[in-house]
């Protein structure tokens, strides 16, 4: 038992360094290694390094403790830099937006409706609505009495204060979805909203889904465009690199607070995201949690 305890700091550091090496060298580019990256976000790696430091210090292994402590500090700073934004709000956007995976309302539709009503969105995108098209929760309809609501299936729905001009559905692969809505806001402004929800399958490559999404976005790039969704893929994934070349992340450009959105009550992964083109500047973005879902709600404002 004593021998095992003596090696415990090395075990903690090995558990940190192996996935860290995969993250640095490959990120989630290699499907067989991607689950390791998804399961060990930076905050988990920092915690493992801190555990190694605490164990080494407890066993009076000072040299190893200093190495582990330095690694924990570096990973902690990296975690903050990658997941925390503190953009001051100069002026809120003219329109309010909302993105939320509502977990099929299984924790109570009244709870969902209460938080949606508090945000008072002009455009709301819902993921995992959990009901057949056209059969909506009365509580949700009461929360958005001035909005037109449309759902493509049990995964995607949109609510607009104004009207939905056209809507299209695109499969992105097995149980992976994209809904496109051309909408007219209450003041007559036009906007195109793309709602995305790949299935949660960490052992599968995301390459096919993101290639299909790129094909959906290609003819829409000249339009005022919002791309929102529960991507079931962390924001630091290699598959977001092409999107970053033409779109702006709402949280990275105008966010305030902590980016991770899942799982509640201890969110570790930033999988719920909002992206926009230059013609739809995001003015603010923040996430808030509640007991209504295992995902945090993403609230943003835009012009």
Number of C-alpha atoms within 10 A of each C-alpha: 5 7 7 9 13 16 13 17 27 18 16 21 22 15 16 25 16 13 23 21 12 17 22 10 10 15 21 25 18 13 16 12 18 22 17 19 23 22 14 19 19 25 20 16 25 25 17 25 31 25 22 29 28 16 22 26 18 13 15 12 14 13 12 18 23 15 16 28 21 15 22 24 16 13 22 20 15 15 17 14 10 17 21 17 19 13 16 11 13 8 9 15 16 11 16 21 23 24 26 26 26 25 19 19 20 12 14 15 16 17 18 23 22 15 16 20 15 9 16 17 22 20 24 25 25 24 25 18 23 18 16 12 15 12 10 16 15 11 15 19 15 14 19 20 11 14 22 16 22 19 22 20 18 16 28 25 22 24 23 23 21 20 18 21 12 11 16 11 16 15 17 22 15 9 11 17 23 24 23 22 20 19 23 18 18 14 8 10 10 17 19 20 23 24 25 28 25 23 20 13 11 19 13 14 18 23 13 12 21 19 13 17 21 14 12 19 16 9 9 14 15 11 16 18 23 25 21 27 26 26 22 21 24 23 20 18 17 16 20 14 12 11 17 12 8 12 20 21 20 25 28 18 17 21 24 18 15 19 28 23 27 23 16 16 14 12 17 22 23 23 22 28 24 26 23 23 18 14 14 18 20 29 24 24 28 19 22 14 19 14 13 24 23 19 27 27 25 26 24 26 24 19 12
